[in-house]
């Protein structure tokens, strides 16, 4: 399944890039990226891609291997060939059958620094008595 969006930058299949990468626009990775951080608007990680970094983006589509946390302000889509080791944080998470994922998933439309405490406080609130 190919997600079509215009791509400003590409790391090709036989390419390796390391370090901190900030892309204004959209990016597709077919090769290898390792570094401290990857900041991009829309990111597509191809089936043969290997990515080892923390990702911050608007939308992320993963078909390859990612080791690192992914934070997306709109959506994360894990296609059937995705292999992910890391935490996911997004308002919308789509996972196809066949994905391998190990990590925590936080799904929320609002930014909450401590989700566990927030949900526990909601649970502990006294309900109004009739």
N, C-alpha and C positions, 0 to 999 in steps of 0.2 A: 504494500500500500504506500504510494508516494503522496506526500502532502505538498501541494504546489504553492510556493510563495517565492517572490523574487529574491535571489541570493546576491548579496554584495561581496561576500568573501567565501572562499572554499579552501579547505585543507584536503588536497587530493589523496587518493588511495595509497600511493607510495611515499607520501610526505610525512614528516615528523615536525611538530612545533612544540617548543617548551617555553614556559614562563607565564607571564600574566598577559592576558589578551582582552582588550576592550574593543568591541566592534559596534560602530554606530550603524545599525541596520541588521540585516539577516545573514546567517552563516550556515554552511553545510560542511560537516566533517566526514570525510571518507577514509582518512588516514589516522594518524596518532597525534593526540594532544595530551601533554602532561604539564602541569604547572600549579601555581597557587590559586588562580581564579580565572574564570571565563565569564565575561560580562557581555551580553548580546541581547538584541531585541528578540528575534525568533531564531531558534536553533534547531537544525535537523542533524541527527547523528546517524549516519548510514550503517548498513548491515555489516560492513567490514571494519568500521571505525572502532578505535580503542581510545577512551577518554579517561584520564585520571586527574581530576580537579574538582573543585566546587563550582557549580554553575548557577548563575543568576540571570534570568531572562524573563521575557513576557510569556512566551510559549516555547515548549521543548517537545520535540518528537524524537523518540529513541528507538533505533532498530539494532544498534550495536552494543558494545560493552562500555559501561560507565562505572568507575569507582570514584565515589565522591557524592556530596550532597547536591540536590537539585532544588532550587527555589524558583518558582514561576508565578508571576502575578496573575496570569490568566488560565493556563492549562498545561498539564503534562500528559502526553500520550505515549504509552509504552506499547509498541507493536510486538507481535508474537516472537520475534527474534531477539528482543531486548534482554540484556543481562545486566542487572543493576545492583551494586553494593553501596548503599548509602541512604540517607534520609531524604524524603520528599516533602515539600511544602508548597501547596497550591490551592486555589479555590475549586479546581476541577481536575480530577484524576481519572484517566481512562486506561484500563489495562486489558489487553487482549489475551486470549487463551494461549498458553505456551511461554509466557514471560517468566523469567526467574528474577525475583526481587528479594533482597534481604535489607531491611532497614525500617525505620519508623515513617509513617505517613501522617502528615498533619494537613487536614482539608478544612479550610475556613475562608469565607469571603472577607472577614475582618482580621486585622493584625492583632494577635494576642500573644504577648511575650511568654506567658506561662499558661498554656492551654489546660494542663492538668488541674492547676489550682482554680482556674476559671470555671471549669465544668463541675468540680467538687463543690465550689461555692454555690452554684446554681442548684445542685442536688440538696445541699444542706439548708437552703432557704426554707423557711416555714411557709407552707401553703396557706392561703387565706381560708379561714374557717367559715362555713356557710351560716 
